[in-house]
Amino acid sequence: MAQHSNGLHHHGYVERSTLSHALSAAERRMLDPDEVMHSPEEVAAWLAGTLRAAMGLTEDEVGFTDETEIWLTESRRGETIVTGLNDGPTITAEAVYDNNCECERQLKPVPPSKKRR
């Protein structure tokens, strides 16, 4: 699975509102993400799975083949992807750089401190 380049990852958010009533990017970033994705493939799979769940459909019923190609391309470019259903929810994969993200700092191991003698 290819990793994002340039220290980029995506935060996934599912809002129980329509696109026209969704939070702004700044408001969304104040929330804990529902999902953290580290590759374009993870972004595309999460978007497809989340949309399918919202629709109450299975992978056999809706493949999102064309959309997956677009989501892969856009996430590789470091773009935020916003999609959803007409009556909600709004589903967002927000592009975030590791150095601007608390979640990435929390995931990185802290080196042990050297004991003084």
C-alpha positions in Angstrom: 0.0 0.0 0.0 1.5 3.3 -1.1 1.9 5.9 1.5 1.0 9.6 1.0 4.0 11.7 0.1 5.4 14.8 1.9 4.1 13.7 5.3 0.5 13.9 4.3 -2.5 11.9 5.7 -6.3 12.3 5.7 -8.8 12.6 8.5 -12.2 11.2 7.8 -15.3 12.9 9.1 -19.0 11.8 8.9 -21.4 14.6 9.6 -25.1 14.0 10.0 -26.0 17.0 7.8 -26.3 17.9 4.2 -23.4 19.4 2.2 -25.1 22.8 2.4 -25.1 22.6 6.2 -21.8 20.9 6.7 -19.1 22.3 9.0 -16.3 24.5 7.6 -12.9 23.1 7.3 -11.7 25.1 10.4 -14.7 23.8 12.4 -14.1 20.2 11.3 -10.5 20.3 12.3 -11.5 21.1 15.9 -13.2 17.7 16.1 -11.6 14.3 16.5 -11.6 12.4 13.2 -13.8 9.3 12.7 -10.9 7.7 10.8 -7.2 8.5 10.0 -6.0 7.3 6.6 -2.3 7.1 5.6 -2.6 6.2 1.9 -4.7 7.1 -1.1 -6.0 3.5 -1.2 -7.2 3.9 2.4 -8.9 7.1 1.5 -10.8 5.7 -1.5 -11.8 2.5 0.5 -13.0 4.5 3.4 -15.1 6.9 1.2 -16.6 4.0 -0.7 -17.4 2.0 2.4 -18.8 5.0 4.3 -21.0 6.0 1.3 -22.2 2.4 0.9 -23.1 2.2 4.6 -25.0 5.5 4.4 -26.9 4.1 1.4 -27.6 0.8 3.0 -26.0 -1.0 0.1 -23.3 -3.6 -0.3 -20.2 -3.6 -2.5 -22.0 -6.0 -4.9 -24.8 -3.4 -5.3 -22.6 -0.3 -5.8 -18.9 -0.4 -6.8 -18.0 3.3 -7.0 -15.4 2.3 -9.7 -15.3 5.7 -11.4 -15.4 7.6 -8.1 -12.6 5.5 -6.7 -10.2 6.5 -9.5 -11.1 10.2 -8.9 -10.6 9.8 -5.1 -7.2 8.1 -5.6 -6.1 10.9 -7.9 -7.3 13.7 -5.7 -5.9 12.2 -2.5 -2.5 11.6 -4.1 -2.5 15.3 -4.9 -3.1 16.2 -1.3 -6.7 17.4 -1.9 -9.5 17.3 0.6 -12.5 15.3 -0.7 -16.1 16.1 0.3 -19.0 13.9 -0.8 -22.2 12.6 0.6 -25.9 12.0 -0.1 -28.5 14.6 -0.9 -30.2 14.3 2.4 -27.0 13.6 4.4 -24.6 12.6 5.6 -21.6 14.7 4.5 -18.5 12.6 4.2 -15.1 14.3 4.2 -11.5 13.1 3.8 -9.6 16.1 5.0 -6.0 16.4 3.8 -3.7 17.1 6.8 0.1 17.5 7.0 1.7 15.4 9.7 3.5 18.4 11.2 0.2 20.3 11.6 -1.5 17.4 13.3 -1.8 16.3 16.9 -2.8 12.8 16.0 0.4 12.1 14.2 2.5 13.5 17.0 0.6 11.2 19.4 1.3 8.1 17.1 5.0 8.6 16.8 7.1 6.9 19.5 8.9 9.0 22.0 12.6 8.1 22.3 13.6 7.0 25.8 15.4 9.7 27.8 19.0 9.0 28.8 19.6 8.5 32.4 22.1 10.7 34.1 24.8 9.1 36.2 
